[in-house]
């Protein structure tokens, strides 16, 4: 039903277009620099281990993850998981991604506040994200999202949480990429021209987080307007 609401279409279209553009940029950048072999001859897993050891983080494990570009760092278990496209590859793109995830491990070790905050609220936000589609269905067909009320306020609180999580994710990801490029440069793993390629891959990936944040904020704005909590008048 939302897709037949002109206000929803007007508000969400920029987020949808930005998300599509971000995915195209990520695919294009990764594909281009995945074909460029690093002159260091190291794999993504080897680079991650090398950078971690250089910082004395021998307690962080580096493991292979299933899927494509499913790379992530798990602060709960101090495990850096690299997808196969990153773990085994010796490309500039793979080394950039591996260094980015290593950046998250360094954030954890340094007590980087935005990462600590994001990690603390992950369980709550994950639950809220899973419930959100069901709440929308129940709210629309049950008439509970037609006007302010207990159900609507809980719904809005979840949207606020998701939007806040998306915003705090931005400095975490940008900082990890900054650390990654600095590590790759100072360690000599990538040459100057290769660093440019890694930077383009990481910048494209960062755009996907920007798109997610814009989408979360616009969805929150839509429901605030629809419920009359912003603008002073409820939309029927």
Protein Blocks (a to p, Z undefined) as FASTA:
>chain_A
ZZmpmklmmmmmmmmmmmmmmmmmmmmmmmmmmmpccfklpafklmmmmmmmmnopakbc
cdddedehiaccdfklopacddfklmmpccfklmmmmmmmmmmmmmmmnopaklmmmmmm
mmmmmmmmmmmmmmmmmmmmnopambgcfklmmmmmmmmmmmmmmmmmmmmmmmmmmmmm
mmmmmnomacfklmmmmmmmmmmmmmmmmmmmmmmmmmmmmmmmmnopggoiacZZ
